[in-house]
Amino acid sequence: MRSPVLVIEDYADLRLAILATLDRAHYNGVGAATTEDAIRKLKAGNYSAIVLDPVADVRTDPVMMFLRDHQPEQVRKVILLGDEGLHKPFNPSELVARLPIS
């Protein structure tokens, strides 16, 4: 199993689809449905990538603000969903191609 990937997505069906894609690609996916849950998990662990569906503009998204203020080295690991990054519905191959190999 590869390093864990944190998936921050409030829609359960999409979060579960992303986690299933990660599992098939032999990544340890960890899901978070809320900003609070995501920040708690970021404080507790180190992730090889963070798949984020921003709840706001990427400049004002609470998770991105937390990362910039407290874990700036993690910002480069963020894979955005939605208009600013990987389009929804996501292409599983494109998602896996964006993940680190470690």
C-alpha positions as CSV (number, residue, x, y, z in Angstrom):
1,M,0.0,0.0,0.0
2,R,1.3,3.5,-0.9
3,S,1.4,6.5,1.4
4,P,-2.0,7.8,2.5
5,V,-4.0,10.3,0.4
6,L,-6.5,12.5,2.1
7,V,-9.8,13.0,0.2
8,I,-11.8,16.1,1.3
9,E,-15.2,16.0,-0.4
10,D,-18.6,16.7,1.1
11,Y,-20.6,14.6,-1.3
12,A,-20.5,11.0,0.0
13,D,-20.9,9.3,-3.4
14,L,-18.1,11.2,-5.0
15,R,-15.8,10.8,-1.9
16,L,-16.5,7.0,-2.0
17,A,-15.8,6.8,-5.7
18,I,-12.5,8.6,-5.3
19,L,-11.5,6.4,-2.4
20,A,-12.4,3.3,-4.5
21,T,-10.2,4.6,-7.3
22,L,-7.4,5.1,-4.8
23,D,-7.8,1.6,-3.5
24,R,-7.6,0.1,-7.0
25,A,-4.4,2.0,-7.5
26,H,-3.0,0.7,-4.2
27,Y,-3.2,4.0,-2.3
28,N,-4.4,4.2,1.2
29,G,-7.3,6.7,0.9
30,V,-8.6,8.5,4.0
31,G,-11.9,10.4,3.6
32,A,-13.0,13.6,5.2
33,A,-16.6,15.0,4.7
34,T,-16.2,18.4,6.5
35,T,-13.6,21.1,6.8
36,E,-13.3,20.4,10.6
37,D,-12.7,16.6,10.0
38,A,-10.1,17.4,7.3
39,I,-8.1,19.8,9.5
40,R,-8.2,17.3,12.4
41,K,-6.8,14.6,10.0
42,L,-4.2,17.0,8.6
43,K,-3.0,17.8,12.1
44,A,-2.8,14.1,13.0
45,G,-1.1,12.7,9.9
46,N,1.2,13.2,6.9
47,Y,-0.3,12.6,3.5
48,S,1.4,12.0,0.1
49,A,-1.4,13.9,-1.6
50,I,-4.6,15.8,-0.6
51,V,-7.6,15.7,-3.0
52,L,-9.6,18.8,-2.2
53,D,-13.0,20.0,-3.4
54,P,-12.7,23.6,-2.2
55,V,-15.8,24.9,-0.4
56,A,-14.9,28.4,-1.5
57,D,-12.4,30.1,-3.8
58,V,-9.1,28.4,-3.5
59,R,-7.6,31.5,-1.9
60,T,-10.2,31.6,0.8
61,D,-10.9,27.9,1.3
62,P,-10.5,27.0,5.0
63,V,-8.4,23.9,4.3
64,M,-6.1,25.8,2.0
65,M,-5.8,28.6,4.5
66,F,-5.0,26.1,7.3
67,L,-2.3,24.5,5.1
68,R,-0.7,27.8,4.1
69,D,-0.6,29.0,7.7
70,H,0.3,25.7,9.5
71,Q,1.7,23.2,7.0
72,P,3.0,25.1,3.9
73,E,5.0,22.1,2.7
74,Q,1.7,20.3,2.2
75,V,0.2,22.9,-0.2
76,R,2.2,21.5,-3.2
77,K,0.5,18.1,-2.5
78,V,-3.0,19.4,-3.1
79,I,-5.0,18.1,-6.1
80,L,-8.0,20.3,-6.6
81,L,-11.4,19.1,-7.8
82,G,-13.9,21.2,-9.6
83,D,-13.4,24.3,-11.7
84,E,-9.9,25.0,-10.5
85,G,-8.5,21.5,-11.1
86,L,-9.6,18.0,-11.9
87,H,-13.1,18.3,-13.4
88,K,-16.1,16.6,-12.1
89,P,-17.1,14.0,-12.8
90,F,-13.5,13.0,-12.5
91,N,-11.5,10.7,-14.8
92,P,-10.0,8.0,-12.6
93,S,-6.9,7.7,-14.8
94,E,-6.3,11.4,-14.6
95,L,-6.6,11.4,-10.9
96,V,-4.1,8.5,-10.5
97,A,-1.7,10.2,-12.9
98,R,-1.6,13.2,-10.6
99,L,-0.7,11.2,-7.5
100,P,2.9,10.7,-6.3
101,I,4.4,7.3,-6.9
102,S,5.6,6.8,-3.4
